[in-house]
Amino acid sequence: METTSAALFISISLVVFGISYYYFTTRHKERMEIIERGLSPDYFKNQSKFLPMLLVLGFSSVGVALGLAAGLALGDLFPTQKFLAVGICIFMGLGLALITSYFALKNTPKKE
């Protein structure tokens, strides 16, 4: 048991390291290529916008939670189809949350 947990920890650490290494080296190469083509280094300032991603993530989390609650409530009404009711409600809640986040993002003013 201890050997498998250590091997799992090491493999997960290697995967995280590999993905982050690939991401940062690729980003560095892209930035160097853009700078070589003549754009100013100020081009990269204020480039990361996490607020839309956080909004979608928040809506999705709430949608999954509400779908799970609705699925469990429907599962009590239909005990033979409880698994199906929970699954359908989770995906329905996630879909409605993504549609809601789309309309919320569409109506936000863009900064130039």
Buried (B, 14 or more C-beta within 10 A) or exposed (E): EEEEEEEEEEEEEEEEEEEEEEEEEEEEEEBEEBEEEEEEEEEBEEEEEEEEEEBBEEBBEBBBEBBBBBBEEBBEEEEEEBEEBBBBBBBBBBEBBEEBBEEEEEEEEEEE
